[in-house]
Amino acid sequence: MQLSFVTLLAIVSASVAAPLSPRALPTPISGATARSQLAELVVAVDSNSPAYSRDLFKTWDIISGTCDTRETVLKRDGTNVVTNSACTATSGNWVSPYDGVATTLASDLDIDHLVPLKEAWLSGAREWTSAQREAFANDLTRPQLVAVTDNLNESKGDKDIANWKPPLASYVCTYARAWVQVKHFYALTIDSAEKTALTSLLANC
C-alpha cells in the first residue's frame, strides 16, 4: 500500500530538515523489487493540461544554515568537498555517475532530477499541491537527486526513460531501478513506451 500524500509530505519535509553532512546516494530498490513495483504502476497517457511550468516546482530549499538542496547533494556526492561561509562548494572531487566524468569544479555540475520535473507533471504531479511539488523537487530520501555533468543534464532535459538513458552502461540498471522507485513512491503513472523500456531494462537487473 502506498503512503498518503499527507504522510509522504511529512516524511520528505523531515528528510530535508536533516543536518548537512556527507551522505551516500540513496540506494535504489533491488531489481526484483523494481520489477514488482513496475507491475503495480498505472499505465496512462501523459497529460500536459494544464501546461507545465518549472516555476510550479520550487527549488532549492534551505536544508541547514545557509546550505540548500543543491549544496547538500554536492557535498553528499563528492569527496573532500570544501564550502565557504555561504555553503557554496569551492573545491572537491566528483564523478558523474551517468557518464563517469570526473571534475574538481562544482560549476561543472548540475543537480539532476532523475525523474524530470516535467515528466512528473505529465504523469500526475499536475494534481498535487504546491507543497507536494516542492517536496518532490527537493527529495533527498529517494534516489531522485544526483550531481551530474551539466552538459549531460542538458542533453537529457525532460526526457523519460524510454527516450534517454545514462551513456555509462554500468549505471543503466541503477537508473531504471531508481526511476521505478520514485514513480511508485509518488504514485506517478507511466506511459506505454516507459513500460516497455523498463520491462526490458529491468529484465537484466
C-alpha positions in Angstrom: 0.0 0.0 0.0 1.4 3.4 -0.9 1.5 6.3 1.6 -1.0 9.1 1.5 0.4 12.5 0.4 -0.1 13.8 4.0 2.2 11.1 5.3 4.5 11.5 2.2 4.9 15.2 2.7 5.7 14.8 6.4 8.4 12.2 5.6 10.0 14.3 2.9 9.9 17.5 4.9 11.6 15.8 7.8 14.3 14.5 5.4 15.2 17.9 4.0 15.5 19.3 7.6 18.3 16.9 8.5 21.7 18.4 9.4 24.1 18.8 6.5 26.7 16.0 6.5 28.3 13.7 3.9 25.8 11.0 2.9 25.8 8.2 0.4 23.5 8.4 -2.6 20.2 6.7 -1.6 20.5 3.1 -2.8 17.7 2.2 -5.2 15.4 -0.8 -4.6 16.6 -4.1 -5.9 15.9 -5.4 -9.4 13.3 -7.9 -8.0 11.5 -5.1 -6.1 11.7 -2.8 -9.1 10.0 -5.5 -11.3 7.3 -6.0 -8.7 6.7 -2.2 -8.3 6.7 -1.8 -12.1 3.8 -4.2 -12.3 1.9 -2.0 -9.9 2.3 1.3 -11.8 -0.7 2.6 -13.7 -0.1 2.9 -17.4 -1.7 6.1 -18.8 -1.2 8.7 -21.5 0.8 11.7 -20.3 -1.2 14.9 -20.0 0.1 18.5 -20.1 -3.2 20.1 -19.2 -2.8 22.5 -17.5 0.5 23.4 -19.1 3.8 22.6 -17.3 5.9 25.4 -15.9 9.1 24.8 -13.9 8.1 27.6 -11.6 5.5 25.2 -10.2 8.2 23.2 -8.6 10.1 25.3 -6.0 13.9 24.7 -5.9 16.1 24.8 -3.9 15.0 24.5 -0.2 17.3 25.6 2.6 18.4 22.4 4.4 20.7 23.6 7.2 22.0 27.0 7.9 22.8 28.6 4.5 23.0 25.2 2.8 20.3 24.5 0.2 19.4 21.3 -1.6 21.9 21.7 -4.4 24.8 22.2 -2.0 23.7 19.3 0.1 23.7 17.0 -2.9 27.1 18.3 -4.0 28.6 17.6 -0.5 26.9 14.2 -0.4 28.0 13.1 -3.9 31.6 14.4 -3.7 34.7 13.7 -1.7 36.9 16.3 0.1 34.3 18.9 -0.5 35.1 22.3 0.9 32.4 25.0 1.3 32.6 28.7 2.1 30.5 30.7 4.6 27.6 30.7 2.1 27.8 26.9 1.8 29.0 27.2 -1.8 31.3 24.3 -2.8 34.7 25.9 -3.5 36.6 22.6 -4.1 36.2 18.9 -4.1 36.2 15.8 -6.3 33.1 14.5 -8.1 32.5 11.7 -10.6 29.2 12.0 -12.6 27.6 8.6 -12.3 25.8 9.0 -15.7 29.0 9.2 -17.7 31.9 8.6 -15.4 33.3 12.0 -16.0 35.4 13.4 -13.1 35.7 17.1 -12.2 37.0 19.3 -9.4 34.7 22.2 -10.3 31.2 22.3 -8.8 30.3 24.8 -11.5 30.6 21.9 -14.0 27.8 20.0 -12.2 24.0 20.2 -12.3 21.7 18.5 -9.8 19.6 16.2 -12.0 16.0 15.3 -11.1 16.2 11.6 -12.1 12.5 11.7 -12.9 12.4 15.1 -14.5 10.0 17.7 -13.1 8.1 18.0 -16.4 7.8 14.2 -16.5 6.4 14.2 -13.0 3.9 16.9 -14.1 2.8 14.9 -17.1 2.3 11.8 -15.0 0.4 13.1 -12.1 2.1 16.0 -10.3 -0.2 18.5 -12.0 -2.8 17.4 -9.5 -0.6 18.0 -6.5 -0.4 21.0 -4.1 2.5 23.4 -4.4 3.9 21.9 -1.1 3.8 18.4 -2.6 5.6 19.5 -5.7 8.2 21.4 -3.7 8.8 18.2 -1.6 9.3 16.2 -4.8 11.7 18.7 -6.2 13.9 18.6 -3.1 13.6 15.0 -2.2 16.9 13.8 -0.5 15.4 10.5 0.7 14.6 8.8 -2.6 17.3 8.3 -5.3 15.9 11.3 -7.2 18.6 13.9 -7.0 22.1 13.3 -8.3 25.1 15.5 -9.2 26.0 15.0 -12.9 27.9 16.9 -15.6 25.9 19.9 -16.7 26.2 19.2 -20.4 24.8 15.7 -19.9 22.0 17.0 -17.8 21.1 19.5 -20.6 21.1 16.7 -23.2 18.7 14.7 -21.0 16.3 17.6 -20.5 12.8 16.4 -19.7 13.1 13.0 -21.5 11.7 10.0 -19.9 13.5 6.6 -19.6 12.1 5.5 -22.9 13.9 8.3 -24.7 17.1 8.8 -22.6 19.4 6.5 -20.5 22.8 7.2 -19.0 25.6 6.7 -21.5 27.5 4.7 -18.9 26.2 1.2 -19.4 27.1 0.1 -15.9 24.7 2.7 -14.4 21.6 2.0 -16.6 20.3 -0.7 -14.2 20.7 1.6 -11.2 18.9 4.4 -13.2 16.0 2.1 -14.1 15.5 0.8 -10.5 15.6 4.4 -9.2 13.1 5.5 -11.8 10.6 2.9 -10.8 11.2 3.6 -7.1 10.5 7.3 -7.5 7.4 6.8 -9.7 6.0 4.2 -7.4 6.6 6.1 -4.2 4.8 9.2 -5.6 2.1 7.2 -7.3 3.0 8.6 -10.7 1.8 6.9 -13.9 4.0 5.6 -16.7 3.1 5.6 -20.4 3.3 2.5 -22.6 6.7 3.4 -24.0 8.1 3.7 -20.5 6.6 0.4 -19.5 8.2 -1.3 -22.5 11.6 0.3 -21.8 11.6 -0.5 -18.1 10.4 -4.1 -18.6 13.4 -4.6 -21.0 15.9 -2.8 -18.8 14.9 -4.5 -15.5 15.0 -8.0 -17.1 18.8 -7.7 -16.9 19.0 -6.2 -13.4 
